[in-house]
Structure formats: structure tokens, C-alpha cells
């Protein structure tokens, strides 16, 4: 069962997106895998709300099946689709951090993978950091491109957009996003 503590942790890490400059104001998003009312799914930050104003009831539950129970009062992040697809395709993913950090976004505009110039590249799970091909935000195309770039990896750049990282906890996903 997804509980109040998990909603508060999402808010805590959403605020860290701002304080660490990974994403300003309301950009980027965070999710956490869980169950609610016997439905497997995830909690995700809402669309369009500044993180400093978030309350636990603003965090949106989404089922892994598109047609399962969703929150009727709050609109999920426009990027809910790639969060869902990561959870469906990566059993080891328990938390996801998507950010628009200035450096990762600038590098992603080159539409190239980051080669193994430093041993920290291995933290993402491969010998380079892939850059997912461009897809319009919120689309299945973007989600498919991210899933392809995450093959054998836990993080990738998103062409002309930013970055995404997942982990077995919010802390590990956030730290990987910071490293990226």
C-alpha cells in the first residue's frame, strides 16, 4: 500500500530538484513504485505545480495499466508515460528522477552518447551514457526512445530535453541524476 510517508518523500526529493539546481520551479518530475488498493503502480508528481506548494494529496497515483485507477482530482506529470514504461520494463526500478539540469540539457542538445571519458560513467550501468533520440514531451515516441537508451543502463540523456535516472530508492535515483 502506498502511504503518506512515500508521498512526503516524493515532495522532499522534488524540493531537492530545486535546491540542487537539477530542475527549476516545477520542471522535471519524480515517481516512486508502489501499490494502492491492490493495483500495482506508482506515485508521480503532478503537472504544473511548483514543488514548494506540494501537499501529499497532490501526488498522483497511476496504475501500470493505462486503464487502471488514476487520481480523478490531480493531473499527473505530462511525462507519466515514460515513468510507467520504465517500471513495466525495468523490474529493478523503484524510483525515477527526471530533471532538466542545465549541463545535461546542454549536452543532450548534441544528440550524442557520452563516451567513457571518466570512470563515473559506469554508474549509469554501461561503458557510455546513451542519449535517447528526440521525441516530443509526453509522447509514446519519447518513451520508446528512452526505453531503448536505457537498455542495460539506469540513466540516460534525453535529446534536447534533459535526463532520466532510476534506482532501487529515491535516494539512489536522485544521486545518479546528480552524477549524470
Residue frames as qw, qx, qy, qz and C-alpha x, y, z in Angstrom:
[[0.000, 0.889, 0.458, 0.000, 0.00, 0.00, 0.00],
 [0.367, 0.451, -0.038, 0.813, 1.31, 3.46, -0.87],
 [0.421, -0.684, -0.506, 0.314, 1.34, 5.61, 2.23],
 [0.058, -0.995, -0.081, 0.007, 1.71, 9.16, 3.42],
 [0.564, -0.611, 0.363, 0.420, 5.43, 8.65, 4.07],
 [0.597, 0.171, 0.559, 0.549, 6.04, 7.83, 0.40],
 [0.213, 0.865, 0.356, 0.283, 4.12, 10.92, -0.73],
 [0.312, -0.934, 0.091, 0.148, 6.16, 13.07, 1.66],
 [0.650, -0.321, 0.461, 0.511, 9.43, 11.55, 0.37],
 [0.491, 0.531, 0.481, 0.496, 8.45, 12.48, -3.19],
 [0.030, -0.978, -0.151, -0.143, 7.83, 16.05, -2.03],
 [0.567, -0.711, 0.255, 0.329, 11.17, 16.09, -0.16],
 [0.614, -0.075, 0.530, 0.580, 13.07, 15.00, -3.27],
 [0.331, 0.764, 0.430, 0.350, 11.05, 17.31, -5.53],
 [0.209, -0.975, 0.017, 0.073, 12.20, 20.23, -3.40],
 [0.619, -0.471, 0.435, 0.455, 15.77, 18.93, -3.77],
 [0.595, 0.492, 0.448, 0.451, 15.37, 19.20, -7.56],
 [0.083, 0.954, 0.122, 0.263, 15.12, 22.95, -6.99],
 [0.468, -0.852, 0.215, 0.089, 17.69, 23.37, -4.21],
 [0.695, -0.276, 0.499, 0.437, 20.37, 21.40, -6.08],
 [0.257, 0.636, -0.289, -0.668, 19.57, 23.17, -9.39],
 [0.337, 0.041, 0.898, 0.280, 18.73, 19.89, -11.11],
 [0.045, 0.537, 0.679, 0.499, 15.41, 21.41, -12.21],
 [0.020, -0.044, 0.228, -0.972, 13.94, 24.86, -11.56],
 [0.479, -0.030, 0.106, -0.871, 10.45, 25.59, -10.15],
 [0.796, 0.091, 0.411, -0.435, 8.13, 22.88, -11.49],
 [0.656, 0.524, -0.481, -0.254, 10.18, 21.28, -14.24],
 [0.224, 0.283, -0.920, 0.154, 11.29, 17.67, -14.05],
 [0.786, -0.302, -0.085, -0.533, 9.39, 15.02, -12.14],
 [0.044, -0.351, 0.888, -0.292, 9.79, 12.24, -9.62],
 [0.818, -0.153, -0.264, -0.488, 7.99, 8.94, -9.15],
 [0.219, -0.365, 0.845, -0.324, 8.02, 6.03, -6.74],
 [0.505, -0.055, -0.794, -0.334, 6.76, 2.50, -7.44],
 [0.235, -0.064, 0.733, -0.636, 4.05, 1.12, -5.17],
 [0.170, -0.370, -0.877, -0.253, 0.57, -0.35, -4.79],
 [0.284, 0.025, 0.311, -0.907, -2.72, 1.26, -3.95],
 [0.742, 0.159, 0.257, -0.598, -6.00, -0.63, -3.47],
 [0.776, -0.015, 0.622, 0.103, -4.32, -3.82, -4.78],
 [0.650, 0.751, 0.085, 0.081, -3.31, -2.09, -8.02],
 [0.705, -0.234, 0.171, 0.648, 0.36, -2.11, -8.93],
 [0.322, 0.875, 0.204, 0.299, 1.52, 1.33, -10.00],
 [0.539, 0.025, -0.179, 0.823, 3.44, 4.39, -8.95],
 [0.119, -0.883, -0.296, 0.345, 3.12, 7.80, -7.37],
 [0.527, 0.308, 0.234, 0.757, 4.22, 10.74, -9.51],
 [0.099, -0.372, -0.180, 0.905, 4.49, 14.49, -9.11],
 [0.390, 0.722, 0.537, -0.198, 1.56, 16.45, -10.53],
 [0.467, 0.461, 0.353, 0.667, 1.59, 18.59, -13.65],
 [0.102, 0.701, 0.195, 0.678, 2.19, 22.31, -13.38],
 [0.542, -0.824, -0.142, -0.084, 2.56, 22.77, -9.63],
 [0.179, 0.737, -0.520, 0.393, 5.58, 24.43, -8.06],
 [0.667, -0.038, -0.705, 0.238, 7.29, 21.96, -5.79],
 [0.106, 0.134, -0.524, 0.835, 7.32, 24.40, -2.88],
 [0.535, -0.115, 0.087, -0.832, 3.49, 24.29, -2.84],
 [0.594, 0.003, -0.766, -0.246, 3.09, 20.49, -2.97],
 [0.597, -0.320, 0.482, -0.555, 0.99, 18.67, -0.39],
 [0.322, -0.134, 0.937, 0.015, 0.74, 14.88, 0.00],
 [0.561, 0.489, 0.609, -0.273, -2.71, 14.83, -1.63],
 [0.386, 0.766, -0.233, -0.459, -1.24, 16.49, -4.77],
 [0.110, -0.400, 0.874, 0.253, 0.92, 13.45, -5.55],
 [0.750, 0.241, -0.165, -0.593, -0.84, 11.35, -8.20],
 [0.582, -0.153, 0.799, -0.003, -1.23, 7.55, -8.17],
 [0.589, 0.460, -0.412, -0.522, -1.08, 5.89, -11.60],
 [0.900, -0.046, 0.424, -0.086, -1.68, 2.22, -12.35],
 [0.334, -0.380, 0.696, 0.509, 0.82, 0.39, -14.55],
 [0.288, 0.435, 0.775, 0.357, -2.02, -0.41, -16.91],
 [0.025, 0.155, 0.171, 0.973, -3.17, 2.81, -18.59],
 [0.460, -0.418, -0.466, -0.629, -6.79, 1.97, -17.86],
 [0.537, -0.368, -0.676, 0.344, -6.35, 1.24, -14.16],
 [0.304, -0.871, -0.356, 0.151, -7.33, 3.59, -11.38],
 [0.421, 0.297, -0.065, 0.854, -5.85, 7.05, -11.68],
 [0.135, -0.423, -0.459, 0.769, -6.38, 10.08, -9.47],
 [0.201, 0.708, 0.604, 0.305, -9.52, 11.91, -10.68],
 [0.167, -0.949, -0.206, 0.168, -8.63, 15.19, -8.94],
 [0.275, -0.765, 0.382, 0.439, -4.97, 15.70, -9.87],
 [0.755, 0.639, -0.136, -0.059, -3.33, 15.69, -13.28],
 [0.844, -0.308, 0.211, 0.385, -0.09, 13.68, -13.39],
 [0.206, -0.608, 0.443, 0.625, 3.13, 14.98, -14.87],
 [0.674, 0.591, -0.159, -0.413, 2.97, 15.09, -18.66],
 [0.308, 0.534, -0.786, -0.052, 5.85, 12.59, -18.59],
 [0.737, -0.213, 0.500, -0.402, 3.84, 9.87, -16.81],
 [0.906, 0.357, -0.115, -0.195, 4.12, 7.63, -19.88],
 [0.570, 0.515, -0.595, 0.237, 7.89, 7.08, -19.71],
 [0.324, -0.425, 0.669, -0.517, 7.71, 6.60, -15.93],
 [0.875, 0.035, 0.275, -0.397, 5.12, 3.85, -16.48],
 [0.851, 0.455, -0.259, -0.038, 7.14, 2.24, -19.26],
 [0.199, 0.582, -0.703, 0.356, 10.34, 2.24, -17.19],
 [0.537, -0.271, 0.628, -0.494, 8.51, 0.49, -14.33],
 [0.915, 0.230, 0.117, -0.309, 6.98, -2.02, -16.75],
 [0.784, 0.530, -0.306, 0.105, 10.33, -2.75, -18.46],
 [0.336, 0.482, -0.620, 0.520, 12.74, -2.45, -15.53],
 [0.723, -0.496, -0.476, -0.063, 11.77, -4.57, -12.52],
 [0.619, -0.182, -0.347, 0.681, 14.72, -3.15, -10.59],
 [0.032, 0.385, 0.046, 0.921, 13.34, 0.40, -10.93],
 [0.305, -0.578, -0.706, 0.272, 11.65, 1.53, -7.71],
 [0.067, -0.837, -0.183, 0.510, 12.14, 5.29, -8.13],
 [0.558, 0.473, 0.350, 0.585, 12.66, 7.61, -11.12],
 [0.161, -0.749, -0.074, 0.638, 14.08, 11.13, -11.29],
 [0.514, 0.573, 0.387, 0.507, 13.69, 13.17, -14.48],
 [0.275, -0.744, -0.091, 0.602, 15.48, 16.52, -14.49],
 [0.507, 0.804, 0.146, 0.275, 16.30, 19.40, -16.80],
 [0.568, -0.627, 0.088, 0.525, 19.70, 20.19, -15.34],
 [0.266, 0.887, -0.169, -0.337, 21.45, 22.92, -17.32],
 [0.136, -0.572, 0.755, 0.292, 24.53, 20.80, -18.07],
 [0.449, 0.118, 0.882, 0.081, 22.76, 17.58, -19.05],
 [0.482, 0.742, 0.401, -0.237, 20.25, 19.52, -21.14],
 [0.171, 0.839, -0.358, -0.373, 23.04, 21.37, -22.95],
 [0.218, -0.363, 0.871, 0.248, 24.96, 18.17, -23.64],
 [0.516, 0.334, 0.783, -0.093, 21.76, 16.40, -24.79],
 [0.427, 0.787, 0.060, -0.440, 21.30, 19.05, -27.49],
 [0.056, 0.586, -0.712, -0.382, 24.24, 17.44, -29.33],
 [0.906, 0.157, -0.024, -0.393, 22.21, 14.22, -29.70],
 [0.585, 0.443, -0.666, 0.135, 25.27, 12.10, -28.91],
 [0.860, -0.408, -0.292, 0.099, 26.13, 9.49, -26.31],
 [0.210, -0.874, 0.414, -0.140, 28.68, 10.45, -23.65],
 [0.776, 0.303, -0.538, 0.129, 31.75, 8.22, -24.07],
 [0.825, -0.490, -0.199, 0.200, 33.62, 6.58, -21.20],
 [0.347, 0.713, -0.263, 0.550, 35.93, 9.53, -20.51],
 [0.207, -0.496, 0.566, -0.626, 35.66, 9.05, -16.73],
 [0.190, -0.032, -0.972, 0.137, 35.07, 6.02, -14.52],
 [0.299, 0.234, 0.534, -0.756, 31.88, 7.63, -13.13],
 [0.515, 0.185, -0.456, -0.702, 30.18, 6.89, -16.47],
 [0.346, -0.006, -0.938, -0.024, 29.89, 3.28, -15.26],
 [0.199, 0.136, 0.648, -0.722, 27.42, 4.38, -12.55],
 [0.592, 0.273, -0.067, -0.756, 24.75, 4.53, -15.26],
 [0.840, 0.023, 0.504, -0.200, 25.34, 0.85, -15.99],
 [0.843, 0.485, 0.166, 0.163, 27.34, 0.77, -19.20],
 [0.654, -0.141, 0.158, 0.726, 30.52, 1.92, -20.88],
 [0.086, 0.203, 0.205, 0.953, 28.83, 5.14, -22.01],
 [0.247, 0.454, 0.557, -0.650, 25.75, 7.22, -21.31],
 [0.259, 0.411, 0.733, 0.476, 23.23, 6.91, -24.11],
 [0.192, 0.262, 0.070, -0.943, 21.30, 9.85, -25.47],
 [0.425, 0.464, 0.768, -0.118, 17.71, 8.89, -26.28],
 [0.193, 0.302, 0.529, 0.770, 16.55, 10.09, -29.69],
 [0.191, 0.044, 0.159, -0.968, 14.29, 13.11, -29.71],
 [0.160, -0.498, -0.817, -0.243, 10.58, 12.71, -29.14],
 [0.233, -0.571, -0.071, -0.784, 8.04, 15.34, -28.19],
 [0.109, -0.188, 0.730, -0.648, 7.46, 15.51, -24.43],
 [0.583, 0.070, 0.494, -0.641, 4.73, 13.24, -23.11],
 [0.737, 0.358, -0.320, -0.477, 4.58, 11.05, -26.23],
 [0.964, -0.092, 0.251, -0.015, 4.89, 7.31, -26.67],
 [0.713, 0.609, -0.180, 0.298, 7.69, 8.02, -29.15],
 [0.029, -0.757, 0.486, -0.436, 9.74, 9.70, -26.41],
 [0.765, -0.398, 0.422, -0.281, 9.01, 6.86, -24.02],
 [0.965, 0.236, 0.083, 0.081, 10.07, 4.24, -26.59],
 [0.500, 0.712, -0.312, 0.382, 13.28, 6.16, -27.28],
 [0.325, -0.685, 0.502, -0.417, 14.09, 6.34, -23.56],
 [0.920, -0.179, 0.315, -0.151, 13.46, 2.61, -23.07],
 [0.856, 0.455, -0.090, 0.229, 15.85, 1.87, -25.97],
 [0.238, 0.747, -0.407, 0.468, 18.54, 4.16, -24.49],
 [0.537, -0.566, 0.468, -0.415, 18.14, 2.51, -21.07],
 [0.959, 0.104, -0.260, -0.044, 18.99, -0.95, -22.38],
 [0.819, -0.070, -0.336, 0.460, 21.44, -2.34, -19.78],
 [0.245, 0.297, -0.225, 0.895, 21.53, 1.08, -18.10],
 [0.242, -0.608, -0.656, 0.375, 19.97, 3.00, -15.21],
 [0.004, -0.780, -0.121, 0.613, 20.25, 6.51, -16.68],
 [0.526, 0.343, 0.484, 0.610, 20.32, 8.34, -19.99],
 [0.028, 0.305, -0.048, -0.951, 20.18, 11.75, -21.56],
 [0.423, 0.639, 0.637, -0.078, 17.04, 12.76, -23.45],
 [0.423, 0.231, 0.357, 0.800, 17.84, 14.57, -26.70],
 [0.017, -0.427, -0.161, -0.890, 17.14, 18.32, -26.41],
 [0.594, -0.582, -0.380, -0.406, 15.36, 17.72, -23.12],
 [0.434, -0.692, 0.425, -0.391, 17.39, 16.64, -20.09],
 [0.234, 0.315, -0.908, 0.146, 17.99, 13.38, -18.28],
 [0.827, -0.327, -0.074, -0.451, 16.31, 10.47, -16.54],
 [0.215, 0.368, -0.858, 0.288, 17.68, 8.08, -13.91],
 [0.808, -0.379, -0.203, -0.404, 16.19, 5.25, -11.89],
 [0.146, 0.414, -0.806, 0.398, 17.24, 3.31, -8.82],
 [0.470, -0.286, -0.834, 0.054, 16.10, 0.99, -6.09],
 [0.263, -0.664, -0.505, 0.484, 15.23, 4.00, -3.89],
 [0.174, 0.965, 0.173, 0.093, 14.58, 7.71, -4.29],
 [0.396, -0.811, 0.322, 0.287, 17.99, 8.39, -2.78],
 [0.609, -0.150, 0.619, 0.473, 19.85, 6.18, -5.27],
 [0.452, 0.658, 0.507, 0.326, 17.88, 7.53, -8.27],
 [0.029, -0.998, -0.054, 0.034, 18.47, 11.12, -7.15],
 [0.492, -0.652, 0.432, 0.383, 22.19, 10.56, -6.58],
 [0.605, 0.159, 0.617, 0.478, 22.52, 9.02, -10.05],
 [0.278, 0.868, 0.355, 0.209, 20.68, 12.02, -11.55],
 [0.247, -0.935, 0.165, 0.196, 23.13, 14.33, -9.75],
 [0.600, -0.343, 0.562, 0.455, 26.11, 12.36, -11.05],
 [0.532, 0.491, 0.569, 0.390, 24.74, 12.48, -14.56]]
